[in-house]
């Protein structure tokens, strides 16, 4: 077992649901009285390392730390750092973490945040690792539900669009599976369907889910509709992307089939999956949702810095040096020094960085 000495947020499921609720409730309090918290991080430094483009996540983290009285270092373009010279992930994050009290990282490779946490000298927050996980977006979504629906249980959640590559929907499913009476409706094509490992997690928690290729047919039974864009950057070719990019689009006509108390969320950016005639409908919450993101990240930074040093397991499986993860976008395929750790699942093994499953041998 390989441990970390810091309170990292790599995957929400590393923390108990009581911890998530603490963060969400604190965020709600900050939203109601932000001035009360304006100096709690004075003297603290946050590093933001964004290896791929971001607007809302990066800026909301930066605004969160500044509103708490802290300061910032980092980069938003690896081409302007030593990464452009070939520096590996370990060296970059090891050095930067020695300058900061907390580090936020987005990276295009699955499992990158966990890989960084193996050697970092401060807590790590995963701001998105490839198409794998996005735990702080899920906290944002939970705060939106908490404020707008008044509960985090007994909900029918529709997830629409690119469910295969959507790290936001993967994190959401894993998190909400821990609450009572959550029902999921997966609205997607077979090519963009929810990964099997997420379905297995839902079944293990006793959550029900159905799959429906029609947004119009599904929308009337939902408490929340979560739209996602088809992510061009996750496709191997432009032809594959073009074949699927326009499959799902929420417009005013489809929205009229939803219930009056439906809320519509989207992690943004949108392309053409929500038409602009939806924006003025009171059920459209995606701009307000983005604003909630700053407050939940303020709460998260505060919560971690209250107890930054906490022994946490990172790798609990078996190190198999001669085995290679079959996911071409796994961080272990790019950073050869990383210990290759797998958990056993019967005849299958699961990579501890990206959750890819391979045949054991």
N, C-alpha and C positions, 0 to 999 in steps of 0.2 A: 504494500500500500504506500502510495506517495501522498504526502500531506502538504497543505499550505498553512503558513502561520498567520494568514490574513483573512479578513471577512470579505470574500469575493462574491460577486453576483454573476455567475456564469450561466446558470440555468435556474429559473425560479423554483423548480422542484428540488433544488439543493436546500431550500429553506422550508420550514413548516408553514402551513397556511396562516397560522397566527401571526407570523412575521410579516407576510404580505399584507394582512389586514391592518397591522400596526402602521405600515408605510402608507397605505391608502387613507386611513383615518387621519394620520398626521398631515398628509397632502391636502385633505379636505379642510383641515383647520388652517393651514397656511393660506389656502385659497381665500378663506373668509377674513384673514387678518395677516397679510404678508409683512406688514411693518414690524410686527412682533418678532420676526425671525431675521431681521435685516443684518444682524451682526454676529450670528452664531458661528460663522466660519471665518471670522477675522484671523489673519495669520496663517490660514491654510492655503495650500496650493493644489490645484487640480490640473492634471495633464490630460489633454484630449488628443488621441492618436487616431486619425481617420484615414485609413488606407484606401477608402473608396468614397465617392461623393455622398454628401448628405447636406440637407438644409435644416429640417425641423429637429432631428435628433441632435446634431452637433450644436446648433444655436440654442436649443432649449437647455442642453446641459451647461453651455457656457453662461447663458442668462441666469440659470439656476444658481450657479456658484457665485456669480457677481451679486445677485440679489441677496445671497446669504453673507456677503461681506468678504468672500474669498477672492483669490486671484488665479490666473490661468497661464499655462504654457502648453506647447504642443504644435501639431501641424494638421492641416486639412488637405494636404497634397503630398504624398510620399516622394514625388519628384523633386521637392524642395528640401528633402532630408537626405541623410546618408543611406537610406533605403535605395535611392537611385544609384548608389555606388556598389550595391550588392550586399549591404549589411543584412544579416539574418534577423529574424524576428526576436530571438533571444537577446542578442546584443542591444538592439534598439530599445526593447522594453525594459531590460535590466538597467540600462543607464538612465532612461527617462524616469523610471520608478524610483530611482535614488534621489531624484530632485523634487519629487511630489509627495503629497500625503495621500492622494487617491488618483487612480488613472482610469480613464474611459477609452475604450478601443472599439473601433469598427474595422472589420477586415473581410476581404472577399472569400477567404478560405474557411470552410467549416472546421470548427474546433480550435480556431486561432486564439480565442480568449482563454481557453483552458490551457493551451500550450504556453501562453504568456505568463499565466498565473503560476506555472511550475517554478519559475525562477525570479519573479518580480519581487521587489522590496517594498511594496505597498499594496493595498487592496485594488483589485481589478473589477471593473464593471463592463460587462459585455454589452456593447451598443449595436450588436448585429454581427454574426459570423456567417458569411455566405448566405445560403438558403436554409440555414440550420435553425437558429434561435434568435429571438429579439426580446429578451425579458423585460426591458424597460418600456417597450411599446405595450407589452401586455399589462404592466402596472398602470400605464396611461389608460388603456381600455377598461381596466377594472375600476379606476377612479371615475371614468365617464359613466359606467354602469351604476356605480354607487351613488353618484350625484344625480343622474337623470332617471334611473329606474328605482332607486331606493333599496336595492338588494343585489346580492351576488348568488342567489339560488333561485330555484324554480323558474328557470328561463329557457326559452327555445331560441337557440342561436343559429342563424343562417350564415354560412361562410361561402362566399361566391367568388369565382374567378380562378386564379392560378394557385391552387391548393398544394400542388407538388413542390413548387419553389418558394412559396410564401412563408418566410420565417416567422412573420407576425402571427399567422394562423396556427402554425405548429406550436409556438409558445402559448398562445391562447388556449388551445385544446388541452395542453398538458396542465396548465394552471387551473382552468375552470373544472377540470375533471375531479378536483378535490372538493367541490361544493355540491350540495344536495340538489337533486332533481334538475340537473342540467341536461338538456336535449340538444343535439347538434343536427343540422341539416347541411350536407355538403352539396353545393351547387356548382358543378363543374363537368367538363368533358372527361372521358377516360384518360386522355393523354395528360391532363393537368390535375388528376385526382389526388386525394389526400394519401400520403405515404402509409404503407401498411404498419410501420412501427407506431405511428400515432394512433391508428385504429386499435392496435393491440393495447396501448396504454388506456384508451377509453374503455375497452371491454374489461380490462383488469379492474377498473374503478366502478364498473357497473353502469357506466353512462350509455345511453342509447344514442344511436346515430342512424340517419338514413341518407341515401344519396339520390339526388334529383337533378337531372340535366336541365330543368326548366326553371328559370328565375321567376317567370310569371306564375307558374303553378305553385311555387314554394312560398312566395312572399307573404301571402295572406295568413299564414300560421306562425309568423315569427314575432318575437319580442325585440330582437335586434338583428339587423342585416349588416354584415361586415363585408364590404366590397374590397377587392384587391385588383391591382393591375396585373396584366400579363407582362412579366419582367423580361424585357429584351436581353438584358445583360446575362441572364441565366441560360440562354439558348445557344446551342452549338452552331447554328446557322441562321441567317436572316430569313431564309425560306421557311424554316420551322416556326419562327416567331410570327411571320406574316400569316401563316395558315390558321393561327389561333388567337391573334391579338384582338379581333373584333367580335369574339363569340358572345361575350356578356356585356351588356350596357344597361345601366339603370337610368331610365328617363321618367319624366313626369307621368306618363301613361301607366307605366308599370308600378310606380310608387303609389298611385291611386288605389291599387289593389291591396296595399298594406293596411294594417290596423291603424287607428288614430294614435295609439300610444307606441307604435313602432319607433325605434331610433335607428338611424343609418350612420354607420361608422366607416372610416377609411383611413388607413395609416398614412396616406399621401406619400409621394406625389401621385396625382391622378393623371391619366392621359386622355382616354376617351371612354372609360368605363362608367363614369357618372356624368350625365349632361348638365350643363350649367343651369337649366331650368329647374333643377332639383334644389339648387342652393338656397332659395328663399323659403322652402318648405320648413316648417318648424321641426319636422322630424329629422332633418339633415343636421347631424351633430359633428361632422368631421372637422370644421374649423374650430369649434369649441373644444373638441377632443384634442386638437393640436395645442391649444392653450393650456388645457389640463396637464399636458405632458411636461411643461416647465415646472408646475407645482409638485407633481409626483417625483420628479427628479430632484427637486429641492429636498423633499422628504427622504428620498433614498440616500442622498449624500449625507444628510444629517444623521440618519440611522446608522450608516456604516461608520462614519467618523466618531460616533459615540462609543463604539467598541471595534476599533479597526483591527485589533490583533485577536484572532480567534482561530484555533486549530480546526481546519476543515479538510476532509479527504478530497483529493483531486482524481487520483487513479486508484481504483480498488480491485481491478481485475488482474489478469496474468500478463506479464510482459513476454511477448513472443517476437524476439528480434528477427527471426527469419520470415515472418509473415507480413504481408503488405495489405493495407486497407484497399478495397476495390473501388472506393469512391475517388475519382480523379481529382476532385476539388478538396479532399481532406488535407488538412494542414500537414499531416505526416508524409504526404507525397511531395511536399515542397521543402520541408525542414527535416533533413535526414537524420539529424542528431536526436530527435525526439524519441523517447521510449514508446514502443508500439504496444499498447495495452488493450486487451480485449476481455470482455465478459462473456461467460458461457450462457447460451440459451438453448439447451438441448443439443441438437445437431448443428446449431448455428452459433457463431460468435458475433459479438457486437463491438465495433470500434468505440472506445471510450471517449474519443474526441468528437466524432461526427454522427454516431449512432448507426452507421452503415452496417448492414448484416452480410456476413460471408459464411460459407460452409467451413465448419471446423475441420481441422486435420492435424 
